[in-house]
Amino acid sequence: MVDSKVTEMRESAVLLTAVADPIRLQLLHLLVGRTRCVCDLQPEPPIPGNLLSYHLKVLREAGLIEGAKRGRWIDYSLTEGALERLHSTLPAPASVARQLTVVR
């Protein structure tokens, strides 16, 4: 039980670390509900192509996005359940309320 909880926390940390960067968070927002060509994924302010590739790689390795090659371009989209997995990494309000104790 303890090992599974530790593994779960590590997996949560990987996901949260992947989206903790403002550029990667912007990229996720650009992909919500649609597939986009890499040529359309330039965040604001624009960044160099090699840096964009790095951020996409981090999101891919975290399992949040996937790419499909189309000729010389790659189309990116969120993986199935990506937003739900991110949401599940955060503590549920009910469990937090149970952990809080009032000190008088």
Backbone bond lengths (Angstrom), bond angles and torsions (degrees), N, CA, C in turn:
res aa  C-N    CA-C-N  psi(-1)  N-CA   C-N-CA  omega(-1)  CA-C   N-CA-C  phi
1 M - - - 1.458 - - 1.520 110.70 -
2 V 1.345 116.34 -45.15 1.457 120.07 -179.55 1.515 110.47 -65.36
3 D 1.362 116.97 -40.98 1.459 120.42 179.40 1.524 111.73 -62.50
4 S 1.334 117.30 -39.84 1.458 119.45 -179.95 1.530 111.05 -68.36
5 K 1.330 116.86 -34.97 1.470 120.53 177.92 1.534 110.13 -67.10
6 V 1.338 116.42 -40.89 1.469 120.57 178.40 1.519 109.83 -64.91
7 T 1.322 117.16 -43.27 1.467 121.19 178.51 1.522 110.20 -62.12
8 E 1.318 116.91 -42.88 1.462 121.72 178.40 1.528 111.11 -61.12
9 M 1.325 116.88 -42.76 1.467 120.99 179.46 1.533 111.06 -66.09
10 R 1.316 116.72 -38.17 1.476 120.01 177.71 1.521 110.98 -64.54
11 E 1.330 116.21 -43.97 1.465 120.24 178.32 1.527 110.86 -63.14
12 S 1.314 116.67 -39.46 1.470 120.80 176.68 1.517 110.69 -63.02
13 A 1.321 116.53 -42.11 1.465 120.72 -179.53 1.521 110.97 -63.55
14 V 1.325 117.65 -38.17 1.469 121.15 178.02 1.528 110.05 -62.17
15 L 1.321 116.54 -46.23 1.472 119.94 179.58 1.520 111.68 -63.62
16 L 1.325 116.54 -46.05 1.467 119.77 -178.25 1.520 111.61 -67.31
17 T 1.323 117.19 -35.95 1.465 120.43 176.57 1.526 110.50 -63.84
18 A 1.327 116.04 -39.10 1.469 119.99 -179.40 1.521 112.02 -63.07
19 V 1.320 117.79 -35.36 1.468 119.77 -177.53 1.522 112.97 -98.36
20 A 1.329 117.39 0.09 1.468 120.35 -178.62 1.519 112.46 -72.19
21 D 1.305 117.88 -16.51 1.459 121.74 178.86 1.534 109.38 -85.06
22 P 1.329 118.08 132.81 1.481 120.34 -177.50 1.528 113.56 -58.67
23 I 1.316 118.11 -35.39 1.471 120.38 -179.65 1.521 109.95 -68.01
24 R 1.329 116.91 -45.04 1.469 119.85 -179.90 1.525 110.85 -66.09
25 L 1.312 116.85 -36.21 1.460 119.87 176.77 1.535 110.20 -64.23
26 Q 1.320 116.86 -40.72 1.471 120.45 176.08 1.525 110.89 -61.27
27 L 1.330 116.45 -42.34 1.461 120.45 -179.73 1.530 110.67 -61.78
28 L 1.323 116.70 -41.35 1.468 119.30 177.10 1.520 110.87 -61.25
29 H 1.325 116.63 -43.02 1.470 120.24 178.77 1.526 110.98 -61.13
30 L 1.318 117.44 -37.77 1.461 120.83 179.33 1.531 112.02 -66.54
31 L 1.333 116.84 -25.14 1.465 120.72 -175.88 1.527 114.30 -97.34
32 V 1.312 117.59 -5.76 1.469 119.56 -178.79 1.531 108.94 -62.62
33 G 1.324 114.78 121.04 1.455 120.59 174.60 1.512 116.29 77.42
34 R 1.341 117.68 5.12 1.468 117.47 -179.44 1.514 111.47 -157.94
35 T 1.306 114.69 158.53 1.462 123.05 173.78 1.516 106.81 -97.40
36 R 1.327 115.73 137.25 1.465 119.43 -179.52 1.511 110.06 -133.56
37 C 1.315 113.92 144.77 1.454 121.43 174.28 1.527 108.51 -68.82
38 V 1.318 116.01 147.04 1.462 119.70 178.51 1.528 110.49 -56.34
39 C 1.320 116.96 -30.06 1.469 120.67 -179.71 1.528 112.19 -67.35
40 D 1.336 117.13 -16.80 1.468 121.83 179.28 1.521 113.01 -103.66
41 L 1.314 118.21 11.05 1.460 121.10 -174.36 1.524 113.68 -105.37
42 Q 1.275 118.81 24.79 1.461 120.64 -179.81 1.526 109.84 -75.37
43 P 1.337 117.50 116.48 1.470 119.31 178.40 1.525 111.18 -73.00
44 E 1.309 116.38 170.80 1.470 122.55 175.45 1.519 108.39 -107.91
45 P 1.277 121.62 128.10 1.462 126.43 -6.81 1.525 110.82 -70.09
46 P 1.341 116.90 155.36 1.464 121.29 -178.20 1.532 111.61 -59.21
47 I 1.320 115.41 149.46 1.465 121.64 177.84 1.526 108.69 -126.66
48 P 1.338 117.83 159.22 1.468 120.52 177.98 1.532 111.70 -61.72
49 G 1.322 116.24 152.25 1.461 121.93 -177.63 1.518 113.95 -57.00
50 N 1.337 116.81 -38.53 1.468 118.54 -179.14 1.531 111.14 -67.31
51 L 1.321 117.47 -33.50 1.464 120.95 177.97 1.531 110.52 -72.23
52 L 1.330 116.52 -37.47 1.464 120.89 175.46 1.531 109.62 -60.99
53 S 1.328 116.27 -44.69 1.468 120.55 178.43 1.519 111.34 -59.56
54 Y 1.320 116.65 -41.31 1.459 120.68 179.15 1.530 111.05 -61.41
55 H 1.320 117.24 -46.88 1.460 120.70 -178.79 1.537 111.19 -65.29
56 L 1.316 117.43 -38.30 1.466 120.44 176.65 1.528 110.34 -64.92
57 K 1.320 116.70 -38.15 1.465 121.34 177.99 1.530 111.03 -62.13
58 V 1.323 117.08 -43.43 1.466 120.73 179.18 1.533 109.94 -61.22
59 L 1.317 117.59 -43.97 1.461 121.12 179.31 1.531 111.83 -66.84
60 R 1.342 116.51 -37.02 1.477 120.42 176.36 1.518 110.67 -64.71
61 E 1.332 116.64 -46.61 1.465 120.83 -178.39 1.528 111.87 -64.49
62 A 1.320 116.81 -28.24 1.472 120.60 176.66 1.531 111.47 -79.98
63 G 1.336 116.65 -6.49 1.456 120.69 178.76 1.508 114.23 79.36
64 L 1.335 117.03 19.47 1.463 120.38 -178.07 1.520 113.02 -92.74
65 I 1.330 117.23 -27.58 1.466 120.41 179.09 1.524 108.72 -132.19
66 E 1.335 114.27 163.73 1.461 120.54 175.04 1.523 108.07 -139.90
67 G 1.317 114.89 152.87 1.449 119.99 -179.40 1.514 110.81 -120.48
68 A 1.332 115.88 145.16 1.465 122.11 176.26 1.519 107.39 -126.01
69 K 1.326 115.65 122.90 1.463 120.27 -178.03 1.519 110.06 -71.72
70 R 1.326 115.15 135.20 1.465 122.78 177.58 1.515 106.75 -135.85
71 G 1.331 116.16 95.60 1.468 119.77 -174.97 1.513 109.13 65.11
72 R 1.320 115.91 -124.89 1.465 118.58 178.28 1.527 113.03 -94.22
73 W 1.323 116.37 3.10 1.457 121.01 -179.75 1.523 110.88 -107.78
74 I 1.316 115.85 163.89 1.459 121.18 173.95 1.522 107.66 -124.14
75 D 1.318 115.25 129.76 1.456 121.44 175.53 1.523 108.23 -95.77
76 Y 1.329 117.05 128.99 1.463 122.11 -178.28 1.525 110.49 -109.95
77 S 1.325 114.34 146.74 1.460 121.15 174.89 1.523 108.15 -149.61
78 L 1.323 115.15 163.17 1.464 119.70 174.80 1.518 108.43 -70.64
79 T 1.318 116.55 144.70 1.457 119.63 174.23 1.524 108.67 -71.95
80 E 1.304 114.91 157.41 1.464 119.22 178.57 1.524 109.70 -59.32
81 G 1.314 116.67 127.96 1.453 121.82 177.25 1.527 114.84 78.23
82 A 1.323 118.37 9.68 1.471 120.88 -177.29 1.527 112.00 -59.24
83 L 1.313 117.03 -47.68 1.464 119.77 -178.42 1.525 111.61 -68.01
84 E 1.324 116.19 -35.55 1.469 119.82 177.62 1.536 110.50 -65.90
85 R 1.347 116.55 -41.41 1.465 119.46 177.94 1.516 110.91 -63.46
86 L 1.324 117.24 -40.18 1.464 120.35 176.82 1.523 110.53 -62.62
87 H 1.308 115.86 -45.46 1.465 120.32 -179.23 1.523 110.85 -61.06
88 S 1.316 116.82 -37.92 1.463 120.03 -177.13 1.529 112.56 -71.79
89 T 1.327 117.77 -13.66 1.471 119.64 178.08 1.526 111.57 -75.12
90 L 1.314 116.70 -19.63 1.461 120.44 -178.31 1.522 109.96 -86.85
91 P 1.314 117.41 145.93 1.461 119.29 179.63 1.525 111.25 -65.43
92 A 1.311 114.92 141.85 1.473 120.65 177.19 1.520 108.45 -74.54
93 P 1.336 118.43 138.81 1.469 120.95 -179.25 1.527 112.79 -54.37
94 A 1.331 118.14 -37.44 1.468 120.47 -178.70 1.525 111.17 -65.24
95 S 1.339 117.21 -39.64 1.464 118.81 -179.41 1.527 111.21 -71.16
96 V 1.315 116.88 -32.44 1.466 120.26 177.50 1.527 109.71 -68.37
97 A 1.321 116.96 -41.54 1.466 121.07 -179.38 1.515 110.48 -62.24
98 R 1.333 117.94 -36.75 1.463 120.98 179.22 1.519 111.07 -67.51
99 Q 1.343 117.13 -30.54 1.459 120.49 -177.32 1.523 113.06 -80.61
100 L 1.326 116.49 -20.61 1.456 120.49 -179.43 1.529 110.81 -75.89
101 T 1.285 116.40 137.86 1.465 119.72 175.17 1.512 107.68 -125.74
102 V 1.274 115.17 143.17 1.460 120.25 179.57 1.523 108.27 -90.90
103 V 1.310 116.16 125.96 1.463 121.73 178.04 1.518 107.46 -102.19
104 R 1.310 116.34 124.61 1.483 119.58 -178.92 1.498 109.80 -112.46
